[in-house]
Amino acid sequence: MQGSKLYVGNLNYNVTNEELKQLFSQYGEVKSLNIIEGKGFAFVEMASPVEAEKASAALNGFEFKGRNLRVDEARPPRNKPRRDFKRY
């Protein structure tokens, strides 16, 4: 794994930051955590790529709050082409 930021998908919509931090803290230090409200996913940044790899291996497919998590390395944001035309 290259980076230390993880994508966490298929989250239960009622999961809190504290619950998710507690889950990932079992595999290392959680530097940051961002749950995307109403979307069912989050981004978790671990202290090192080794810790991120451990968390990903252990938690991918893990049942948490009634749903099987999908944990993978986060991809960098895509640059969307800007539209400069006006609609009338």
ROLUM-831395 format. One line per field, with one value per atom (N, C-alpha, C): atom name; x, y, z. Coordinates in pm, whole numbers, always signed. Example, Ala and Ser with C-alpha at 12.3 -4.5 7.8 and 13.67 -1.06 7.14 Angstrom:
2
at	c(N;CA;C;N;CA;C)
X	c(+1319;+1230;+1320;+1285;+1367;+1290)
Y	c(-569;-450;-330;-225;-106;+3)
Z	c(+780;+780;+780;+708;+714;+787)
This chain:
88
at	c(N;CA;C;N;CA;C;N;CA;C;N;CA;C;N;CA;C;N;CA;C;N;CA;C;N;CA;C;N;CA;C;N;CA;C;N;CA;C;N;CA;C;N;CA;C;N;CA;C;N;CA;C;N;CA;C;N;CA;C;N;CA;C;N;CA;C;N;CA;C;N;CA;C;N;CA;C;N;CA;C;N;CA;C;N;CA;C;N;CA;C;N;CA;C;N;CA;C;N;CA;C;N;CA;C;N;CA;C;N;CA;C;N;CA;C;N;CA;C;N;CA;C;N;CA;C;N;CA;C;N;CA;C;N;CA;C;N;CA;C;N;CA;C;N;CA;C;N;CA;C;N;CA;C;N;CA;C;N;CA;C;N;CA;C;N;CA;C;N;CA;C;N;CA;C;N;CA;C;N;CA;C;N;CA;C;N;CA;C;N;CA;C;N;CA;C;N;CA;C;N;CA;C;N;CA;C;N;CA;C;N;CA;C;N;CA;C;N;CA;C;N;CA;C;N;CA;C;N;CA;C;N;CA;C;N;CA;C;N;CA;C;N;CA;C;N;CA;C;N;CA;C;N;CA;C;N;CA;C;N;CA;C;N;CA;C;N;CA;C;N;CA;C;N;CA;C;N;CA;C;N;CA;C;N;CA;C;N;CA;C;N;CA;C;N;CA;C;N;CA;C;N;CA;C;N;CA;C)
X	c(+85;+0;+90;+60;+142;+116;-11;-45;-105;-142;-198;-345;-406;-545;-632;-737;-825;-965;-1026;-1167;-1242;-1348;-1430;-1572;-1617;-1750;-1847;-1973;-2083;-2104;-2085;-2105;-2253;-2289;-2421;-2433;-2545;-2562;-2562;-2578;-2582;-2446;-2343;-2210;-2157;-2098;-2042;-1890;-1832;-1686;-1616;-1668;-1604;-1606;-1717;-1727;-1628;-1620;-1529;-1384;-1354;-1218;-1177;-1268;-1241;-1212;-1287;-1267;-1130;-1092;-965;-845;-866;-756;-697;-769;-717;-597;-581;-477;-369;-376;-276;-337;-256;-301;-383;-501;-587;-553;-498;-460;-580;-667;-787;-897;-1019;-1135;-1242;-1304;-1407;-1519;-1634;-1751;-1827;-1859;-1937;-2085;-2147;-2285;-2382;-2468;-2573;-2526;-2400;-2348;-2305;-2283;-2246;-2100;-2013;-1871;-1791;-1663;-1576;-1433;-1349;-1205;-1136;-1044;-969;-821;-749;-605;-533;-450;-372;-235;-160;-30;+75;+64;+163;+99;+163;+110;+103;+193;+191;+64;+31;-91;-215;-212;-325;-343;-234;-239;-299;-256;-309;-460;-503;-645;-726;-674;-744;-759;-652;-655;-753;-757;-841;-988;-1015;-1152;-1227;-1160;-1230;-1318;-1449;-1544;-1594;-1538;-1576;-1718;-1800;-1935;-1932;-1981;-1982;-2118;-2188;-2322;-2417;-2408;-2502;-2466;-2350;-2310;-2165;-2134;-1998;-1919;-1815;-1735;-1655;-1634;-1542;-1429;-1309;-1195;-1089;-1045;-944;-863;-751;-670;-748;-749;-821;-747;-822;-764;-759;-663;-661;-784;-828;-947;-925;-1032;-1024;-1044;-974;-994;-1101;-1213;-1321;-1295;-1314;-1295;-1398;-1351;-1438;-1514;-1642;-1724;-1734;-1699;-1702;-1816;-1907;-2015;-2135;-2218;-2337;-2460;-2557;-2685;-2784;-2866;-2965;-3103)
Y	c(-118;+0;+124;+217;+337;+441;+474;+581;+529;+624;+586;+627;+673;+714;+604;+569;+459;+509;+444;+462;+353;+389;+293;+306;+203;+207;+111;+123;+41;+58;+182;+213;+224;+183;+209;+361;+418;+564;+621;+535;+581;+574;+534;+523;+663;+676;+804;+805;+925;+939;+859;+867;+800;+648;+592;+448;+400;+476;+438;+453;+559;+579;+466;+425;+316;+186;+160;+39;+39;+150;+156;+171;+224;+241;+108;+0;-132;-171;-103;-139;-31;+73;+179;+313;+417;+552;+611;+661;+727;+876;+927;+1069;+1157;+1112;+1188;+1095;+1144;+1064;+1158;+1124;+1210;+1124;+1122;+1051;+1145;+1098;+1177;+1154;+1254;+1242;+1204;+1106;+1067;+991;+953;+883;+740;+707;+571;+537;+640;+612;+716;+683;+771;+757;+848;+841;+839;+745;+730;+737;+827;+837;+779;+679;+615;+684;+658;+722;+676;+554;+505;+410;+391;+295;+152;+116;-19;-38;+62;+55;+54;+131;+133;-4;-68;-202;-302;-295;-385;-365;-240;-210;-256;-232;-272;-424;-495;-642;-699;-640;-692;-654;-534;-483;-492;-520;-535;-659;-640;-750;-774;-700;-714;-659;-734;-686;-588;-467;-360;-293;-299;-237;-291;-422;-486;-477;-420;-409;-454;-515;-558;-441;-400;-285;-317;-216;-224;-125;-177;-92;-108;+5;+5;+134;+137;+259;+368;+487;+599;+646;+675;+729;+881;+943;+1090;+1147;+1265;+1324;+1349;+1329;+1351;+1500;+1548;+1685;+1682;+1745;+1751;+1869;+1848;+1960;+2069;+2190;+2304;+2342;+2370;+2413;+2565;+2626;+2773;+2828;+2741;+2792;+2830;+2917;+2962;+2902;+2871;+2822;+2938;+2942;+3049;+2997)
Z	c(+0;+0;+0;-87;-103;+5;+25;+119;+247;+332;+461;+474;+363;+366;+307;+381;+341;+308;+209;+177;+253;+323;+396;+344;+273;+212;+277;+237;+286;+437;+483;+626;+658;+777;+830;+847;+809;+814;+956;+1057;+1196;+1267;+1197;+1257;+1290;+1408;+1450;+1429;+1431;+1421;+1530;+1650;+1764;+1747;+1701;+1680;+1573;+1465;+1356;+1399;+1474;+1523;+1617;+1703;+1796;+1721;+1614;+1535;+1469;+1405;+1333;+1426;+1546;+1642;+1688;+1669;+1705;+1617;+1503;+1407;+1393;+1476;+1474;+1508;+1494;+1525;+1411;+1443;+1345;+1346;+1234;+1227;+1198;+1108;+1077;+1029;+1041;+1004;+953;+841;+782;+728;+799;+750;+658;+539;+444;+478;+535;+585;+474;+501;+409;+287;+282;+165;+196;+322;+359;+338;+336;+327;+405;+425;+504;+454;+500;+474;+610;+626;+750;+715;+780;+758;+879;+852;+957;+964;+1071;+1092;+992;+940;+845;+745;+631;+532;+587;+676;+735;+818;+899;+980;+890;+784;+690;+626;+591;+531;+630;+756;+859;+876;+884;+902;+781;+662;+541;+533;+561;+556;+659;+776;+883;+868;+816;+819;+686;+576;+449;+456;+443;+454;+596;+693;+834;+855;+929;+957;+1074;+1049;+1149;+1145;+1254;+1266;+1159;+1132;+1040;+893;+858;+718;+702;+588;+560;+501;+571;+528;+403;+323;+210;+240;+259;+295;+189;+135;+30;+39;-28;-31;-104;-47;-108;-232;-335;-459;-448;-518;-515;-585;-545;-608;-757;-832;-977;-1006;-1106;-1152;-1260;-1230;-1329;-1421;-1552;-1644;-1616;-1623;-1594;-1720;-1704;-1817;-1814;-1923;-1931;-2014;-2057;-2139;-2053;-2107;-2035;-2100;-2017;-2069;-2067;-2169;-2179;-2154)
